[in-house]
Amino acid sequence: MVGPGCALDANRFRVLSFDYLGGSAETTGPEPPAPFPNISTYDQAELLVRLLNHLGLKSLRALVGGSYGGMVALAFGERYPERVSRLIVIGAADRTHPMATAWRSVQRQILRFALECGRPKDGLKLARALAMSTYRSAEELEARFDGAPVRDGERFVFPVEQYLFARGGDFADRHKPEAIACLSESIDLHRVDASRIFVPTTIVAIREDQLVRSRTCGSGGAAARREAARDLIHLWP
């Protein structure tokens, strides 16, 4: 995706990335027991503007984001249209779907319960395993994991179960549950006014996406979208 000769060609463009507020990486995030505020995609957009100001950059040629990054791009385009020439939004809409919020709400409750029980890593592993099941289509899971279960002591372990918990374990080794809960909530708080986004925008939707339905990607502010010369691209896996 990013590099010499790739879609974001490093031979032609300077590529800037940044850590999200609340992510507990190279920027400020939750550090228990100190309280940490709720974060919106507008907050992330402001963080990016401050970074651009710090670097002395007047504007961006394009802002490219997938999933949460796409939400932040939309928030940025609404609030700071003079600072970006084009938005490329992949798998994101102007607001979250209640079905996606339902899944993430359960994941966050798993994290809270695990933190209360003193087992944060186990909770993050379980929550991520549940999340991974929403990132894949039924057709893909059937094609990849339709094999027979294997016995493990007194119980059976299914191929798809092995996959989900292996990915959950990898994720739990690299991230803090408090940070994931913070960013997960930020996703569900996301709500921008699409009718106020006039930056030329390319929206990429994936037909099999369970969290961001393709019909919701191009639904908000239809008249404004046409005026801003927006493109809606559907991808089929």
N, C-alpha and C positions, 0 to 999 in steps of 0.2 A: 504493500500500500504506500509506504513512504520510503524514498531512497532514490538513487540515480536510476533513471529510466522507468520508475514506478508511476502509479497514478498521480501521486504527489511527488513530482520529479524534483529531487534535491539539486539537480543540475540547473534547473530553471528558477526555482523558488527557494527562499529561506523559509524553513518550517519551524514554527514556534509551538511548543506544547507547554502545558502548565498543570500543576496538581490542584485538585479541587479543594476549596475550603471545606473543612470537616472530614477530609480523607485521612488525616493523621500521617501524611507522608512528608513532603517538604514544605507543607503549609500548616496552618493552625487547625487542630482537630480536638476531639474530646479526649480529655485526660482525667479520668475519675480520680478522686471524688468531686473535682471541681465541675460545676454546671457548665453546659455548653449550649448556645442558642440554637434555635431551629434555623435551618438554612434554606433559602429559596434559589431558584435558577437565576433570578434577578441579582441575588448576592454574588453568584458566580460570575455573572456578566460584569458586575462592577469590579470584581477582583481582576478580571481580564483587562478592563479599561485602565485600572491602576498600574497593571504590569506594562501595558503599552506606553503609558505616560512615563513610567520609570525608565523604559528603554528608549524613549524619545521617538516612538513610532506613531505617526499621525493616523494611519489607517492600515487596514488589512486588505490584501487582494481578494481573499476569500476566507471564510470561517467554515471549517468542515467538522462535523460532529456526528457520531453515531449513538443511538440510545440516549442516555443522559446528556452526552455531549451535544446531540442534536437539540435537546430541550434548551440547553444553555445558549446554543446558537440562535434559536428563535427569540429567547429573552434578550440577547444582545442586539439582534436586528431590530427589535421593537424599541429598545431604550436608546441605542447608540447608532442609528442608521448612517450617520456621517463618518463612522469609523470603519466601515466594511463595505466592499463593493459587491459581494455575493455571498449567499449562504448555501451550503450543501448539507442537507439534513437527511440522515439515514436512520430509518426506523424510529421516528419520533413524531409527535403531534403537538398541537397547541395545549393539550391537557391529557391527563392519564385516563384510561378506561377503567370503570369501576371493577371489572373482572380482574384486571392487573393489580389494582389496589387491594382487592380481596386476597390475592395470593401473597402479595408483599406484606400485608398486615399480619398474616399468620407467621411469616418468616420473622418479622420484627418481634412478635410475641414469643417465639421460640428463643430468640436472642435474649430478651429480657428475663425469661424464666431461667435460662442457663446461667446468666450473670448472677441472678439471685441465689442460685444453687452452688455458685462457685465453680462452674464448669464452662467457662466462656468458650474455650476452643471446641468442645464437643457440641455446644449449641450452634456455633458458626458452621461447623461441618454439616450438621443436620439441616440448618436453614439453607445453606448453599446447595445441598443435594436436592431439596425441594425446589429451589430456584432453577436448577439445571433442568428439571423435568418440564419447566415452562419455556425453556429456550429451544426445545426440540419439538418437531412435529410428531404426530402419532405414526405417520408413514416412515419417518426416519428411525424411530425407536423400534418399529416392527422389523425393518430391514436389517438393523444392526444387532438386535438383542433378542431374537426369537428362539434362541437356543434353550436347551434343557437346564434346569437348575442343578447345582451340585450340593451334596450334603456337607454340612459343616457342624460336626458334633450332633446335637439333637434337632437341628433345624436345617432348612434348605436356604441357599443363597442364589438369587436369580441373576442372570447376566446383566440386566439393566440396573439392578441394585448395586452390583459391584462397580459399575461405571459411575453411578451417581455419587456414591460415597467416596470413591477414589478422587473424583473431582472436588467433592466437598472438603476432603482432607487436605488436598493441595492448596485450596483457597484459604482454609483456616490456618495453614502454616505461614501465610504471607500477609494476612490482614487482621485488623483489630475489630472485634464485634461491635464496639461502640461506634467506630467510624462507619461501618457498614450500615448500622441502624440509622445513623444520622443521614447518610446519603440516600438510603432507601426511603426515608420519610420525605426527603427533599424531592425525590421523583414524584411522589404522590401529592405533594403540595404544588407541583408545577401547574401553572395555568397562565397562559399569556393571551393577549388580545390580538388574534391573528389579523383582524381588520386594520390594525395599526402597523403592520409589517409591510413596508413597501420596498425593501431591499430585494432585488432579483434573487429568486430562491429556486433551487432544485431540490425536490423532495423524493427520496428513494424509499419505496415501501416493498416489503417482502410478503408475498401472498400467504406464506405459512406462518407468519409471525403471530403468536398467540397473545402477546402482550400489547402490541401496537397494531391494531387491525388496519389493513391497507385503506379501507374506506374512511377511516378517521384522519389519515394523514393529509388528505386534501379537502376536508369538509369545512374547516373553520374559515370564516371571512371570505367566502367564495368570490364576491365581487372584487374585494381588495386584492385577492390572489391573481385574478385575471389582469388587473391594472398593473400589478408589479411583475407581470410576465413570468409567473411561476410555472415550473415544470413538475409533473408528477410521473415518476418512473416506477413501474412495477417489476419486481424481480421474481422469477420462479426458480426454486432450487433444482 
